[in-house]
Amino acid sequence: MRIPKRLEPLIEEGLIDSVMCQLMSGKEAMIYLVGCGDAIRCAKSI
């Protein structure tokens, strides 16, 4: 998946390794499934 511009700083700082998919979108934010080492987490983009 293409990395959203709002999540690029998280990758550059090493907080997340990859963006797997978009889980949800709404009028206030978008939620993404991201990889952090061996863990799978959610990231919120406002």
Legacy VTK file of the C-alpha trace (Angstrom):
# vtk DataFile Version 3.0
C-alpha trace
ASCII
DATASET POLYDATA
POINTS 46 float
0.000 0.000 0.000
1.139 3.544 -0.701
2.123 5.375 2.485
-0.225 8.275 3.330
1.541 11.637 3.672
0.376 12.057 7.279
2.031 8.767 8.294
5.368 9.471 6.565
6.841 11.229 9.664
6.126 8.096 11.748
8.090 5.961 9.297
10.938 8.492 9.092
11.235 8.525 12.908
11.177 4.726 13.044
7.945 4.486 15.026
6.318 2.268 12.389
7.861 0.039 9.720
5.042 -0.382 7.210
1.440 0.487 6.408
-0.602 -2.633 5.664
-4.068 -1.310 4.901
-6.689 1.283 5.752
-9.163 -0.031 8.312
-11.610 2.833 8.536
-12.190 6.360 7.305
-14.425 9.099 8.584
-14.859 12.832 8.459
-12.416 13.411 11.329
-9.728 10.722 10.917
-8.506 7.628 9.088
-7.327 4.456 10.838
-4.555 2.306 9.358
-3.190 -1.130 10.208
0.597 -0.718 10.574
3.574 -2.918 11.329
5.964 -2.078 14.182
8.707 -4.690 14.248
6.924 -7.958 15.072
3.790 -6.186 16.343
0.723 -5.157 14.371
-0.893 -1.928 15.547
-3.326 0.776 14.494
-2.359 4.329 13.591
-4.759 7.254 13.473
-4.272 9.963 10.884
-6.113 13.216 11.578
LINES 1 47
46 0 1 2 3 4 5 6 7 8 9 10 11 12 13 14 15 16 17 18 19 20 21 22 23 24 25 26 27 28 29 30 31 32 33 34 35 36 37 38 39 40 41 42 43 44 45
